[in-house]
């Protein structure tokens, strides 16, 4: 495993982050407690120390399962990230959003589910149009001062919103976002227009979600429906966005290049991220130890400048996706 520091902090993270959105109970598509524990054990054996979850994943079960899986390991080893914003109770309007009440109560619940005193990276899952960003940042700053949170991060939003948040922190002397978890992969590169350059200029760590484009980049196009999940999402707006405007050609080129290099398409897609200067660690969601080992092996994949140009050439602007 290779490691890097997240943004301009001294926080050291593995170049692969395990996305824990597939941890959950009573769902055959999820990893339950025992399966997740074995998965986390193997991830740590392979050198991964970075794990990302959210309060809304499996209605809190993901946090519970991750916390239990890490309980038998050295807590100082793991870098645990979780998120707040989505509704945790449809009957309670204050169980969602980024108000002081919502953040403070949901942070307490996340800490309890994780079984931890401090969360390493606490992220706002989306922008909240109904709460002033100064209120959100002041609340997060207080959480850092109470040692409930070590660092704060953000996720998909418009670049002007993120710039406003960074400026507000600087103006008011509040804790500053140190990372951006954004929607970014070989077939969705709209973030390169504004968000990625902003992050590079401001020293923000980039930890993209959906690096495999919901599996579109993990297998040939004619095999997308080979899995139950693939059959479920093949007609979704996001998958259609991935395959439009040059995306289908990029998938075909990725298939060919992966075959030439005798690697999997998933390894190629992950390696592409690791060759993007702004990216610290892609967040990879996986359901099996085989997939985990495959992802880790991507750290050793080398792509030439001509490889990267070959994969980039068909791309054309596409609709914005992932901000909500």
Secondary structure, DSSP 8 states (H G I E B T S, - for coil): --EEESTTSS-EEESEEEE-TTB-SS-TTSB-HHHHHHHHHHHHHTT--EEE--TTGGGGHHHHHHHHHHTTS-TTT-EEEEEE-S-S-TT-GGGSSSSHHHHHHHHHHHHHHHT-S-EEEEEESS--TTS-HHHHHHHHHHHHHTTSEEEEEEES--HHHHHHHHHHHHHHT---EEEEE-B-BTTB-GGGTTHHHHHHHHT-EE--B-TTGGGTTTS-GGGGGGSHHHHHHTTSHHHHHHHTTTHHHHHHHHHHHHHHHT--HHHHHHHHHHTSTTBS-EEEE-SSHHHHHHHHHGGG----HHHHHHHHTT-------S--
